């Protein structure tokens, strides 16, 4: 998931996507704890996706506050 793709989405879509990413991260952590997770790089990827989404949401908030 690229930042350019995220910027094209609305704020509501981003919040929904953020919630989905948190759920995925939780599932991955649970799989890791019971040693079912074979692809550990997915944890890092999920955390980075969450950070990207949060960054874009913050940009939206700053844009709104500067416009007001």
C-alpha angles and dihedrals in degrees: 000000000000129000090237090060091047093052089059092060126085123249092254091052090050092051090051091048091048091054090049091051091051090052091049091049090051091051091049092050091051091049090050092051092055091041095244094119111100097170105057092172088076089074092058092044092052092050091049091050090052090050092050092051092048090050093052091047090052090051089053091051093049091048091052094047093049091049092053 
